[in-house]
Amino acid sequence: MTTLERTLAKALMEIVIGLDLSEDDAIAEASMQLLEPVITLLQDLSEQDRQALAGLINQFAQEETDPDWHLTAWETPETLGLLV
């Protein structure tokens, strides 16, 4: 994977984590609405590309040391609809 792909994968993971762990109920409720267009775009990827992106995100999840972020990081591929 390229540096661009790795950077985008990490950015997606951090966005999902940030939305998921928000203590503001309004942000938590709106988070899926914010992610829906991204999920739709990702569904247009080939199965191979979705699996590759999920794999990259899982690599970053393994590196996550913050216990509050760790579980959400592991759930990111599912949240983004990559594991269909």
PEUR-V65433 format. One record per run of one state. SS is the DSSP state (H for helix, E for strand, - for the rest). FROM is the first residue (numbers start at 0). LEN is the number of residues. If there is no record, write none. Layout:
SS:FROM:LEN
SS:FROM:LEN
This chain:
-:0:2
H:2:18
-:20:4
H:24:19
-:43:3
H:46:17
-:63:3
H:66:13
-:79:5
